[in-house]
């Protein structure tokens, strides 16, 4: 996201947290102080770029000690800050929330990728659109920093015909033909299917991506086998989604799909813990 757009986003975030004014900080004498952001757990940090912009907006000088995507351990210093005490206290929680949330997603994404690639080195681990409203940019970027694929950033990125869309068409073939007729050549067309028959039908009608939704490992394997048997496997990107977690991840990766899209990355990643400490 462009820095100027981020600046406005940060102002809105701080405004939400601040309200009319900070009634506690209001009676503190404003003066220049030094502060540090310290990690309270280990993982992979992300949100460094964003926090530098946030601090700049509020006139806070910030020196980062890590780059996005680097591993950190407990008690390591992430930022050194210098600025007005009221400014630092005003942005403290917003900064920590962004850093904690993004770093947690990045750490979990990397865990999924490392585990999946042991079984299938070519696999892509992707996010979904199960993101927090108005915070999706941060969550998707955190996935990317962790080595994952962002999937669609918004509804205009690609065509994805899901189950509710299919109810409005006369089956898989009608939906794909209609999409091809009305979509620019610059956009890929994907379709969500829940059985082998529809997956084969979609591949025969030259869809770009077949998303196998909530299918068991055994059914995913059968689908891949059938696509290969009919000479269709190389024509499509095969994605599996729904119910994939760290316990069954390797089983799904071993099926030979191209992509695993996983909602857990954004909707259930545990936040990392950080604190801001005034040091003088």
VOTORVO-31599 format. One record per residue (C-alpha): x, y negated, z negated; residue in one letter. Coordinates in nm, 3 decimals. Example, Ala and Ser with C-alpha at 12.3 -4.5 7.8 and 13.67 -1.06 7.14 Angstrom:
<rs>
{r {1.230,0.450,-0.780},"a"}
{r {1.367,0.106,-0.714},"s"}
</rs>
This chain:
<rs>
{r {0.000,0.000,0.000},"x"}
{r {0.126,-0.347,0.086},"x"}
{r {0.276,-0.531,-0.212},"x"}
{r {0.035,-0.825,-0.179},"x"}
{r {-0.266,-0.593,-0.191},"x"}
{r {-0.118,-0.416,-0.493},"x"}
{r {-0.072,-0.751,-0.666},"x"}
{r {-0.445,-0.818,-0.641},"x"}
{r {-0.527,-0.465,-0.753},"x"}
{r {-0.310,-0.512,-1.062},"x"}
{r {-0.474,-0.843,-1.147},"x"}
{r {-0.812,-0.669,-1.135},"x"}
{r {-0.685,-0.388,-1.358},"x"}
{r {-0.542,-0.625,-1.617},"x"}
{r {-0.858,-0.836,-1.605},"x"}
{r {-1.066,-0.528,-1.685},"x"}
{r {-0.847,-0.449,-1.987},"x"}
{r {-0.803,-0.807,-2.100},"x"}
{r {-1.158,-0.939,-2.085},"x"}
{r {-1.165,-1.312,-2.162},"x"}
{r {-0.843,-1.298,-2.366},"x"}
{r {-0.647,-1.076,-2.605},"x"}
{r {-0.776,-1.182,-2.945},"x"}
{r {-0.485,-1.014,-3.123},"x"}
{r {-0.203,-1.153,-2.912},"x"}
{r {-0.370,-1.495,-2.902},"x"}
{r {-0.240,-1.591,-3.249},"x"}
{r {0.115,-1.459,-3.185},"x"}
{r {0.376,-1.726,-3.113},"x"}
{r {0.487,-1.681,-2.754},"x"}
{r {0.858,-1.629,-2.707},"x"}
{r {1.098,-1.438,-2.486},"x"}
{r {1.152,-1.079,-2.593},"x"}
{r {1.317,-0.759,-2.476},"x"}
{r {1.129,-0.431,-2.453},"x"}
{r {1.178,-0.079,-2.323},"x"}
{r {0.954,0.187,-2.179},"x"}
{r {1.056,0.525,-2.318},"x"}
{r {0.957,0.874,-2.205},"x"}
{r {0.798,1.092,-2.473},"x"}
{r {0.789,1.409,-2.266},"x"}
{r {0.978,1.566,-1.977},"x"}
{r {0.871,1.583,-1.616},"x"}
{r {0.907,1.400,-1.287},"x"}
{r {0.853,1.025,-1.297},"x"}
{r {0.648,0.827,-1.047},"x"}
{r {0.495,0.481,-1.043},"x"}
{r {0.829,0.299,-1.062},"x"}
{r {0.767,0.101,-0.743},"x"}
{r {0.418,0.003,-0.858},"x"}
{r {0.527,-0.107,-1.205},"x"}
{r {0.801,-0.328,-1.063},"x"}
{r {0.532,-0.518,-0.871},"x"}
{r {0.304,-0.537,-1.175},"x"}
{r {0.581,-0.680,-1.391},"x"}
{r {0.680,-0.928,-1.121},"x"}
{r {0.321,-1.059,-1.100},"x"}
{r {0.340,-1.148,-1.470},"x"}
{r {0.689,-1.298,-1.457},"x"}
{r {0.851,-1.009,-1.644},"x"}
{r {1.205,-0.914,-1.544},"x"}
{r {1.225,-0.538,-1.512},"x"}
{r {1.522,-0.309,-1.463},"x"}
{r {1.435,0.048,-1.375},"x"}
{r {1.665,0.330,-1.487},"x"}
{r {1.507,0.599,-1.268},"x"}
{r {1.369,0.623,-0.917},"x"}
{r {1.037,0.774,-0.816},"x"}
{r {1.067,1.151,-0.797},"x"}
{r {1.354,1.192,-1.043},"x"}
{r {1.340,1.429,-1.337},"x"}
{r {1.325,1.277,-1.684},"x"}
{r {1.344,1.417,-2.035},"x"}
{r {1.206,1.314,-2.372},"x"}
{r {1.339,0.983,-2.519},"x"}
{r {1.498,0.863,-2.194},"x"}
{r {1.469,0.492,-2.113},"x"}
{r {1.263,0.431,-1.798},"x"}
{r {1.248,0.050,-1.788},"x"}
{r {1.422,-0.238,-1.963},"x"}
{r {1.201,-0.548,-1.975},"x"}
{r {1.251,-0.915,-2.055},"x"}
{r {0.977,-1.177,-2.059},"x"}
{r {0.720,-1.362,-2.266},"x"}
{r {0.583,-1.147,-2.545},"x"}
{r {0.224,-1.233,-2.454},"x"}
{r {0.280,-1.129,-2.092},"x"}
{r {0.441,-0.799,-2.191},"x"}
{r {0.167,-0.718,-2.443},"x"}
{r {-0.102,-0.811,-2.190},"x"}
{r {0.020,-0.563,-1.926},"x"}
{r {0.146,-0.293,-2.165},"x"}
{r {-0.148,-0.054,-2.148},"x"}
{r {-0.209,-0.100,-1.775},"x"}
{r {0.156,-0.025,-1.703},"x"}
{r {0.168,0.280,-1.928},"x"}
{r {-0.159,0.417,-1.790},"x"}
{r {-0.033,0.397,-1.431},"x"}
{r {0.304,0.548,-1.517},"x"}
{r {0.152,0.826,-1.729},"x"}
{r {-0.113,0.924,-1.475},"x"}
{r {0.111,0.915,-1.169},"x"}
{r {0.397,1.100,-1.339},"x"}
{r {0.161,1.371,-1.461},"x"}
{r {0.027,1.429,-1.110},"x"}
{r {0.375,1.430,-0.959},"x"}
{r {0.499,1.680,-1.216},"x"}
{r {0.206,1.918,-1.164},"x"}
{r {0.228,1.892,-0.785},"x"}
{r {0.593,1.987,-0.793},"x"}
{r {0.516,2.284,-1.016},"x"}
{r {0.262,2.410,-0.762},"x"}
{r {0.503,2.361,-0.473},"x"}
{r {0.798,2.537,-0.636},"x"}
{r {0.583,2.836,-0.725},"x"}
{r {0.405,2.862,-0.388},"x"}
{r {0.721,2.834,-0.180},"x"}
{r {0.875,3.133,-0.355},"x"}
{r {0.611,3.339,-0.176},"x"}
{r {0.561,3.131,0.139},"x"}
{r {0.845,2.883,0.217},"x"}
{r {0.642,2.716,0.494},"x"}
{r {0.328,2.650,0.287},"x"}
{r {0.195,2.298,0.238},"x"}
{r {0.034,2.204,-0.093},"x"}
{r {-0.222,1.930,-0.040},"x"}
{r {-0.443,1.713,-0.257},"x"}
{r {-0.817,1.667,-0.205},"x"}
{r {-1.048,1.365,-0.224},"x"}
{r {-1.127,1.448,-0.587},"x"}
{r {-0.968,1.125,-0.701},"x"}
{r {-1.062,0.847,-0.942},"x"}
{r {-1.255,0.563,-0.772},"x"}
{r {-1.024,0.266,-0.704},"x"}
{r {-0.726,0.468,-0.828},"x"}
{r {-0.698,0.707,-0.535},"x"}
{r {-0.397,0.531,-0.383},"x"}
{r {-0.193,0.589,-0.699},"x"}
{r {-0.302,0.952,-0.732},"x"}
{r {-0.238,1.037,-0.368},"x"}
{r {0.102,0.868,-0.374},"x"}
{r {0.192,1.062,-0.687},"x"}
{r {0.113,1.384,-0.499},"x"}
{r {0.341,1.277,-0.215},"x"}
{r {0.626,1.189,-0.452},"x"}
{r {0.590,1.537,-0.600},"x"}
{r {0.642,1.687,-0.255},"x"}
{r {0.276,1.749,-0.174},"x"}
{r {0.063,1.647,0.120},"x"}
{r {-0.190,1.368,0.065},"x"}
{r {-0.458,1.525,0.288},"x"}
{r {-0.716,1.265,0.399},"x"}
{r {-0.657,0.929,0.236},"x"}
{r {-1.012,0.825,0.324},"x"}
{r {-1.308,0.934,0.534},"x"}
{r {-1.176,0.765,0.849},"x"}
{r {-0.852,0.967,0.859},"x"}
{r {-0.991,1.277,1.027},"x"}
{r {-1.312,1.464,1.102},"x"}
{r {-1.394,1.724,0.838},"x"}
{r {-1.725,1.898,0.893},"x"}
{r {-1.826,2.026,0.550},"x"}
{r {-2.114,2.248,0.441},"x"}
{r {-2.358,1.959,0.401},"x"}
{r {-2.270,1.829,0.747},"x"}
{r {-2.331,2.175,0.894},"x"}
{r {-2.687,2.169,0.759},"x"}
{r {-2.750,1.875,0.991},"x"}
{r {-2.635,2.061,1.303},"x"}
{r {-2.743,2.370,1.489},"x"}
{r {-2.451,2.579,1.362},"x"}
{r {-2.073,2.572,1.388},"x"}
{r {-2.050,2.544,1.768},"x"}
{r {-2.297,2.254,1.787},"x"}
{r {-2.111,2.067,1.513},"x"}
{r {-1.770,2.109,1.681},"x"}
{r {-1.898,2.013,2.027},"x"}
{r {-2.071,1.705,1.887},"x"}
{r {-1.756,1.602,1.700},"x"}
{r {-1.540,1.645,2.011},"x"}
{r {-1.781,1.434,2.214},"x"}
{r {-1.787,1.149,1.963},"x"}
{r {-1.434,1.145,1.820},"x"}
{r {-1.120,0.971,1.947},"x"}
{r {-0.837,1.191,2.071},"x"}
{r {-0.626,1.042,1.791},"x"}
{r {-0.823,1.223,1.521},"x"}
{r {-0.802,1.591,1.436},"x"}
{r {-1.121,1.785,1.382},"x"}
{r {-1.153,2.025,1.090},"x"}
{r {-1.440,2.241,0.976},"x"}
{r {-1.518,2.404,0.644},"x"}
{r {-1.631,2.768,0.665},"x"}
{r {-1.712,3.028,0.404},"x"}
{r {-1.701,3.350,0.607},"x"}
{r {-1.485,3.525,0.866},"x"}
{r {-1.746,3.507,1.142},"x"}
{r {-1.765,3.126,1.134},"x"}
{r {-1.386,3.098,1.113},"x"}
{r {-1.346,3.299,1.436},"x"}
{r {-1.625,3.101,1.602},"x"}
{r {-1.455,2.773,1.510},"x"}
{r {-1.118,2.889,1.645},"x"}
{r {-1.277,3.000,1.974},"x"}
{r {-1.424,2.652,2.013},"x"}
{r {-1.086,2.482,1.978},"x"}
{r {-1.122,2.319,1.639},"x"}
{r {-0.792,2.187,1.501},"x"}
{r {-0.824,2.290,1.137},"x"}
{r {-1.022,2.568,0.973},"x"}
{r {-1.076,2.522,0.601},"x"}
{r {-1.158,2.850,0.428},"x"}
{r {-1.372,2.731,0.142},"x"}
{r {-1.401,2.929,-0.182},"x"}
{r {-1.304,3.253,-0.010},"x"}
{r {-1.135,3.532,-0.203},"x"}
{r {-0.773,3.625,-0.138},"x"}
{r {-0.891,3.944,0.033},"x"}
{r {-1.125,3.753,0.267},"x"}
{r {-0.856,3.499,0.350},"x"}
{r {-0.624,3.785,0.442},"x"}
{r {-0.895,3.942,0.660},"x"}
{r {-0.954,3.609,0.834},"x"}
{r {-0.585,3.565,0.914},"x"}
{r {-0.571,3.923,1.040},"x"}
{r {-0.874,3.873,1.267},"x"}
{r {-0.738,3.545,1.405},"x"}
{r {-0.410,3.719,1.492},"x"}
{r {-0.589,4.019,1.642},"x"}
{r {-0.790,3.795,1.874},"x"}
{r {-0.492,3.578,1.972},"x"}
{r {-0.632,3.272,1.798},"x"}
{r {-0.399,3.227,1.500},"x"}
{r {-0.149,2.998,1.671},"x"}
{r {-0.426,2.770,1.797},"x"}
{r {-0.539,2.645,1.456},"x"}
{r {-0.417,2.518,1.121},"x"}
{r {-0.563,2.742,0.852},"x"}
{r {-0.630,2.584,0.515},"x"}
{r {-0.765,2.752,0.203},"x"}
{r {-0.939,2.559,-0.072},"x"}
{r {-1.148,2.617,-0.381},"x"}
{r {-1.060,2.776,-0.712},"x"}
{r {-0.686,2.782,-0.651},"x"}
{r {-0.475,2.746,-0.965},"x"}
{r {-0.131,2.839,-1.094},"x"}
{r {-0.248,3.188,-1.183},"x"}
{r {-0.365,3.287,-0.833},"x"}
{r {-0.147,3.047,-0.633},"x"}
{r {0.109,3.303,-0.518},"x"}
{r {-0.162,3.542,-0.402},"x"}
{r {-0.318,3.274,-0.181},"x"}
{r {0.021,3.159,-0.051},"x"}
{r {0.107,3.517,0.047},"x"}
{r {-0.195,3.537,0.279},"x"}
{r {-0.009,3.333,0.541},"x"}
{r {-0.230,3.024,0.544},"x"}
{r {-0.069,2.696,0.645},"x"}
{r {-0.216,2.476,0.373},"x"}
{r {-0.356,2.515,0.024},"x"}
{r {-0.563,2.214,-0.083},"x"}
{r {-0.601,2.192,-0.458},"x"}
{r {-0.830,1.959,-0.652},"x"}
{r {-0.654,2.027,-0.981},"x"}
{r {-0.361,1.812,-0.868},"x"}
{r {-0.561,1.494,-0.905},"x"}
{r {-0.864,1.571,-1.120},"x"}
{r {-0.701,1.778,-1.394},"x"}
{r {-0.331,1.692,-1.410},"x"}
{r {-0.223,1.621,-1.770},"x"}
{r {-0.081,1.272,-1.811},"x"}
{r {0.279,1.235,-1.922},"x"}
{r {0.344,1.038,-2.238},"x"}
{r {0.533,0.707,-2.242},"x"}
{r {0.559,0.424,-2.493},"x"}
{r {0.658,0.059,-2.476},"x"}
{r {0.876,-0.061,-2.763},"x"}
{r {0.976,-0.421,-2.841},"x"}
{r {1.346,-0.423,-2.931},"x"}
{r {1.421,-0.790,-2.990},"x"}
</rs>
